[in-house]
Amino acid sequence: MHRVVSGLGVPLVTAGLVAAALWTVVDTYVVRSYTEYLLPTAGALVVAFAFVFALFVLGARSDRWLSSPYW
């Protein structure tokens, strides 16, 4: 019985979190002024993407790889 309850609870919690996220996006970016929130968010995403991409390039160009039995 506990497995059935937890099996039903996880999708319900996930659906609730998705619904809350969608509500937040609609309330923030559609109802309110998009210039107040959308432009700073887009700028932060661009900076974060550029930073992660720079780390990826630095790692890909590295000549030293991990050499252990684990890897």
Residue pairs with C-beta under 8 A, 6 or more apart in sequence:
28 37
29 37
29 38
65 71
